[in-house]
Amino acid sequence: MAGSDFARMDITIMRRELRGERAEVQAGLGQYAGAGAHRFVVMMLAAALRPENYQPELRRLASLYV
């Protein structure tokens, strides 16, 4: 878009999770933030979350991303 002020745009990155331990994930998030992204949404397959595993999986993701 010619003439757009990208600093004023609200940018969301949606993709499957970043690979690695917390330090690598946080570095990846920092790269997206440095490029102007305001939020990162982890896209998950519905089959990955089941009643028996959703709590541990959400805790794992929180430990990497939050």
C-alpha positions as CSV (number, residue, x, y, z in Angstrom):
1,M,0.0,0.0,0.0
2,A,1.7,3.2,-1.2
3,G,1.8,5.9,1.5
4,S,0.7,3.6,4.4
5,D,2.1,4.3,7.8
6,F,3.1,0.8,8.9
7,A,3.8,2.1,12.5
8,R,0.1,2.7,12.9
9,M,-1.0,-0.7,11.6
10,D,-2.0,-3.4,14.0
11,I,-0.2,-6.5,12.8
12,T,-0.9,-10.1,14.0
13,I,1.2,-13.1,13.1
14,M,-0.7,-16.4,12.9
15,R,1.3,-19.6,12.4
16,R,2.1,-22.9,14.0
17,E,4.3,-22.7,17.1
18,L,7.9,-21.6,17.0
19,R,10.3,-24.5,17.6
20,G,12.8,-24.6,20.5
21,E,13.0,-24.0,24.2
22,R,11.8,-20.8,25.9
23,A,14.9,-18.8,24.9
24,E,14.6,-19.6,21.2
25,V,10.8,-19.0,21.2
26,Q,11.2,-15.7,23.0
27,A,14.0,-14.7,20.5
28,G,11.6,-15.5,17.6
29,L,8.8,-13.5,19.2
30,G,11.3,-10.6,19.6
31,Q,12.2,-10.8,15.9
32,Y,8.5,-10.6,14.9
33,A,8.0,-7.6,17.3
34,G,11.1,-5.9,15.9
35,A,9.5,-6.3,12.4
36,G,6.4,-4.5,13.7
37,A,4.1,-7.4,14.8
38,H,1.9,-6.6,17.8
39,R,0.7,-10.1,18.6
40,F,1.5,-13.8,17.8
41,V,-1.3,-16.3,17.6
42,V,-0.4,-20.0,17.8
43,M,-2.4,-22.0,15.3
44,M,-3.2,-25.4,16.6
45,L,-4.8,-28.4,15.0
46,A,-8.0,-29.3,16.7
47,A,-6.8,-32.9,17.0
48,A,-3.9,-31.7,19.1
49,L,-6.1,-30.7,22.0
50,R,-8.2,-33.4,23.7
51,P,-9.9,-33.5,27.0
52,E,-7.1,-35.6,28.4
53,N,-4.2,-33.4,27.3
54,Y,-5.4,-29.8,26.8
55,Q,-4.4,-28.5,30.3
56,P,-0.7,-29.8,30.1
57,E,-0.5,-28.6,26.5
58,L,-1.8,-25.1,27.3
59,R,0.7,-24.9,30.3
60,R,3.5,-26.0,28.0
61,L,2.6,-23.2,25.5
62,A,2.3,-20.6,28.2
63,S,5.7,-21.6,29.6
64,L,7.2,-20.9,26.1
65,Y,5.2,-17.8,25.0
66,V,4.1,-15.9,28.1
